[in-house]
Amino acid sequence: MAEMPTWEGFLTPCMAALSDGSTRSRREMNVLVADLVGLSETQRATILSSGQPMYANRIGWALSFLARVGALSRPSRGNYRLTGAGRQVLARFPDGVTESEIKGLGADPESAIHPYVPSADPEVVGPLIDKPTDKLDPTEQIEQGVARVHEAVAKELLERLRGKEPAFFEQAVVDLLVAMGYGGTGGVAAATQLVSDGGIDGIIDQDVLGLNKVYVQAKRYAEGNSVGRPELQGFVGALIGKADRGVFITTSSFSNGATEYADRNTSTRLILIDGARLTDLMIRFGVGVQVKDTFHVVEIDEDFFE
């Protein structure tokens, strides 16, 4: 299969997987439906930012929608069974069906499909998608929206960092590494002096005695002005006699020669962080950004109703 089905593309396979009259759990359905549509290992391994496999998330929305309109029943928590109405839909649309087609059946007085009434519970009801052209399920829409916001914030972060003085940027990268957990209990982190820093812009002690140190170099470069191999060689030279590892951070990118040098260098382990990764880490660990809005996605508390 060239492309993973949308959540609508899983509607008919979900009903087909239950056409033998069995009652199956959500976990069983994930496996059966994935096999039925022929998902590749790569497609099964695609993970959303929430940590859930994308295909399982889409199957979940398909199951919820089908249960809401009466095509599936749920004899017990997390288990599904095909209803008579579901068999009618499957017989009418054996090669695939869309949300709008099923919702249309609900308007027919002769149909066993329930009228579609949107709700806010993603476990019990179907996706809140009004446009037939909307192919992402609600979870994916939320994640895509957040990703777009982060992309815009990342771009502005780079512009702000490039517009500040070098000392500010050097301290910012030290703050980031501390936020990421470097520095340890009782450790010390500081940017070095601008004069005679020997190519080292920050030093982080991982322990109280300073026996384990992380050395940092930060280059505040404009877009398109990549860090080359000579800069990395200079950094490695500054580390001689001090450490066998270092972190090189820039607001731009690294040339091919620089990355090859970092990969092949055996005397010093170099971690390279370019502008894209830098802003991703700053957003992830809350450095230079703050939470503007928080959205809560709810689901039915099954224990409350037992």
MIDOKE-12024 format. One line per field, with one value per residue (C-alpha): z, y, x; residue number from 1. Coordinates in steps of 0.05 Angstrom, whole numbers, plus 32768, in hexadecimal, padded with zeros to 4 digits. Each point is the difference from the previous one (the first is absolute). Layout:
MIDOKE-12024
pz	(Z ...)
py	(Y ...)
px	(X ...)
seq	(NUM ...)
end
This chain:
MIDOKE-12024
pz	(8000 7FEA 8032 8043 7FFD 8020 803C 7FCE 7FDA 803D 8006 7FD0 8018 8048 7FEE 7FD4 803A 8029 7FC8 801B 803C 8033 8038 8001 802B 7FE9 8001 7FD6 7FCF 7FF7 7FEB 7FD4 7FDC 7FF5 7FE0 7FD9 7FDE 7FF8 8029 7FFA 803B 7FF4 8002 8040 801F 7FF1 8043 8011 8031 8034 7FFC 7FE0 7FBD 7FC9 7FE3 8044 800C 7FBD 800C 8044 7FE2 7FCB 8036 802A 7FC6 7FEB 8048 8005 7FC2 8013 7FCD 803A 8046 803E 802A 8034 800C 7FC7 7FD8 7FBD 7FD9 7FBC 8002 7FCD 7FEA 7FF7 7FD4 7FD5 7FF9 7FF0 7FCB 7FE0 8002 7FFD 7FDF 8030 801F 8018 803D 7FD6 7FDF 8043 801C 7FC3 8011 8044 7FDE 7FDE 802B 7FE5 8016 8040 8007 8038 7FEE 800B 803B 800F 8046 8023 8017 7FD1 801E 7FF9 7FC2 7FBB 7FE8 8000 7FB6 7FD8 7FBD 7FD6 7FE8 8047 8002 8042 803F 803A 8025 7FC2 7FF2 8046 7FF9 7FBC 801B 803A 7FD0 7FD5 803D 8016 7FBA 8002 8047 7FEC 7FC6 802E 8035 7FCD 7FEB 8048 8011 7FC3 8013 8046 8013 8003 804C 8002 7FD0 8026 8041 7FDD 7FE9 8046 801C 7FCD 8013 804A 7FF0 7FDB 8040 7FF8 803D 802F 8049 801C 7FBC 7FE7 7FBB 7FE5 7FC0 7FFB 7FFA 7FBA 8002 7FFA 8006 7FD4 7FD3 803B 800D 8039 8035 8026 803C 8004 8049 803E 7FF8 7FB6 7FED 7FC5 7FD4 7FC1 7FD4 7FD1 7FC5 7FE5 7FBC 7FF2 7FB5 7FCD 7FD4 7FC7 8025 8013 8032 7FDC 8011 8017 8038 801A 7FFC 8029 8034 8004 8009 803A 8021 8000 8047 801A 7FE6 7FCD 7FEE 7FEE 7FE7 7FC5 7FF7 7FC9 7FE7 7FB9 7FE6 7FF7 7FBE 7FE6 8010 8048 800B 7FE0 802E 803D 7FEC 7FF2 8038 8032 8033 8013 7FFE 7FE2 8005 7FCB 8009 7FC6 8000 7FF2 8038 802F 7FFB 8005 8042 8019 7FF4 801D 8040 8008 7FF6 7FE1 7FF9 802D 7FFD 7FE1 8001 801B 7FE2 8023 7FD8 8028 7FFB 8027 8045 7FFC 804B 800E 7FDC 801D)
py	(8000 8043 802C 7FF4 8007 803C 7FF3 7FFA 7FCD 7FD3 8001 7FC6 7FD6 8007 7FE5 7FCA 7FE9 7FF3 7FE2 7FB9 8012 8002 8031 801D 802F 8041 7FDF 7FC6 8030 8027 7FC1 7FE3 8041 8010 7FBC 8006 8041 7FE8 8034 7FFC 7FFC 8048 8017 7FD8 8021 8047 8021 8040 8032 7FE5 7FBD 7FDA 7FDC 8029 7FC4 7FEC 8048 8000 7FBC 8019 803B 7FD3 7FD0 8039 801D 7FBD 7FF3 8044 7FF7 7FB9 7FD9 7FE1 7FEE 7FFC 7FC4 8012 8035 8003 7FC9 8006 7FD7 800C 8010 7FF2 8049 7FF7 7FC4 802A 8035 7FCD 7FDF 8043 801B 7FC2 8027 803B 8034 8047 8024 802A 7FC2 7FDF 8041 8003 7FBC 801B 8031 7FC6 7FEA 7FB9 7FFC 7FDF 8032 8033 8049 801C 802F 801B 7FFC 800F 7FBB 7FE0 7FBA 7FFD 8029 800D 8035 8048 800B 8029 8004 7FC0 8019 8000 7FC0 8009 7FE6 8031 7FEA 800A 8043 8018 7FE7 801F 8043 7FFE 7FEF 803C 802D 7FE3 800A 804A 8008 7FDC 8030 803C 7FE1 7FFC 8048 8017 7FD9 801A 8047 7FFC 800A 7FC3 7FFE 7FF9 7FC6 7FDD 8005 7FE9 7FBF 7FF4 800B 7FCF 7FC9 800A 7FFB 7FBF 7FE3 800D 801D 7FC8 8007 8037 800C 8044 801E 8041 8024 8011 8046 801E 800E 7FC6 7FCA 7FD3 7FED 7FE8 8028 7FD8 7FCE 7FD3 7FD8 7FC0 7FF5 8028 7FF4 8010 7FBD 7FF9 803E 8012 8034 802A 802C 802D 8022 8035 7FFC 801D 7FD2 7FE3 800C 7FB8 7FE8 7FDF 7FCD 8034 8019 7FB9 7FF3 803F 7FE9 7FBC 8022 8029 7FC0 7FDF 7FF3 8012 7FCE 7FCB 8019 8040 801F 8031 8029 8030 8028 7FEC 7FBC 7FD5 7FF4 7FB9 8005 8012 7FC7 7FCF 8018 7FF9 7FB9 7FE9 8022 7FCB 802A 802C 7FF1 803C 800C 8030 8028 802B 8036 7FD2 7FD0 803A 801F 7FBC 7FF4 8046 7FF6 7FBA 8015 8044 802D 8044 7FED 7FFC 7FDA 802B 7FD1 7FBB 7FD4 7FC3 7FC5 7FD8 7FBA 7FDB 7FE8 7FB8 7FF5 8037 7FD9 7FBB)
px	(8000 801D 7FDC 7FDF 7FB4 7FE0 7FD3 7FC6 8027 7FFE 7FB4 7FF1 803C 7FE9 7FBB 801E 802D 7FC1 7FD6 8009 7FD5 8038 8008 8046 8028 801F 8045 7FE9 7FDF 8041 8024 7FC9 7FEF 8049 800A 7FC0 8015 8048 8025 804B 802F 8014 7FB7 7FF4 803D 7FEA 7FF4 7FDA 801D 7FD0 8026 7FC7 800A 7FDE 7FDB 7FE4 7FE9 7FDB 7FE1 7FE9 7FDB 7FE1 7FE7 7FE5 7FDA 7FE3 7FEA 7FE0 7FD4 7FED 802A 8026 7FEA 802B 7FEA 8035 8034 8033 7FDE 7FDC 7FCD 7FE1 7FB5 7FCA 8006 804A 7FF4 7FD2 8036 8035 7FD4 7FF0 8048 802D 8039 8001 7FD3 8007 7FE5 7FD1 7FE3 7FF2 7FE3 7FD3 7FE4 7FEC 7FD1 7FDB 7FC4 8008 8049 8016 8039 7FF6 8000 8046 8004 8046 801A 8042 8014 8033 7FF6 7FB5 7FF0 801B 8030 7FE8 800E 7FCE 8024 8004 8044 801C 8028 8024 7FDF 7FF6 803F 802A 7FDF 8013 8047 8007 7FE7 8031 8038 7FEF 8001 8043 801C 7FEE 801C 8040 800B 7FF7 802E 8038 7FF4 8002 803F 8024 7FEC 801E 8049 802E 8001 7FB4 8002 8037 7FD9 7FC1 8020 801B 7FBA 7FE5 8031 7FF0 7FB5 800F 801D 804A 8021 7FEB 7FF1 802C 8021 8014 7FF1 801C 8012 804A 801C 7FFF 804B 8031 7FCC 802B 7FC5 7FD6 7FC1 7FE2 8014 7FD0 8017 7FD9 8011 8012 804B 8000 801E 7FD1 7FFA 7FDA 8022 7FD7 800D 7FC9 8001 7FCB 8001 7FD0 7FD6 802A 8042 800E 8034 803A 8035 8034 7FD2 7FF7 804B 800C 7FCD 8021 8043 7FE4 7FE9 8045 8015 7FBB 7FCD 7FF2 7FBA 7FDE 7FBF 8001 7FC1 7FEF 7FC5 8010 8017 803D 8024 8009 804A 7FEF 7FD0 8031 8037 7FD4 7FEC 8047 8024 8015 8025 7FC5 7FB6 7FDB 7FB6 7FE8 7FC0 7FE9 7FCC 7FC5 8012 8011 7FBB 7FDF 8024 7FF1 7FB6 8001 8023 7FE0 803C 7FF0 7FB7 7FC3 7FBF 7FCA 7FC4 7FF1 7FCB 7FE3 7FE7 7FCE 7FE3 7FCA 8015 7FE9 800A 7FCD 7FCA 8010)
seq	(1 2 3 4 5 6 7 8 9 10 11 12 13 14 15 16 17 18 19 20 21 22 23 24 25 26 27 28 29 30 31 32 33 34 35 36 37 38 39 40 41 42 43 44 45 46 47 48 49 50 51 52 53 54 55 56 57 58 59 60 61 62 63 64 65 66 67 68 69 70 71 72 73 74 75 76 77 78 79 80 81 82 83 84 85 86 87 88 89 90 91 92 93 94 95 96 97 98 99 100 101 102 103 104 105 106 107 108 109 110 111 112 113 114 115 116 117 118 119 120 121 122 123 124 125 126 127 128 129 130 131 132 133 134 135 136 137 138 139 140 141 142 143 144 145 146 147 148 149 150 151 152 153 154 155 156 157 158 159 160 161 162 163 164 165 166 167 168 169 170 171 172 173 174 175 176 177 178 179 180 181 182 183 184 185 186 187 188 189 190 191 192 193 194 195 196 197 198 199 200 201 202 203 204 205 206 207 208 209 210 211 212 213 214 215 216 217 218 219 220 221 222 223 224 225 226 227 228 229 230 231 232 233 234 235 236 237 238 239 240 241 242 243 244 245 246 247 248 249 250 251 252 253 254 255 256 257 258 259 260 261 262 263 264 265 266 267 268 269 270 271 272 273 274 275 276 277 278 279 280 281 282 283 284 285 286 287 288 289 290 291 292 293 294 295 296 297 298 299 300 301 302 303 304 305 306)
end
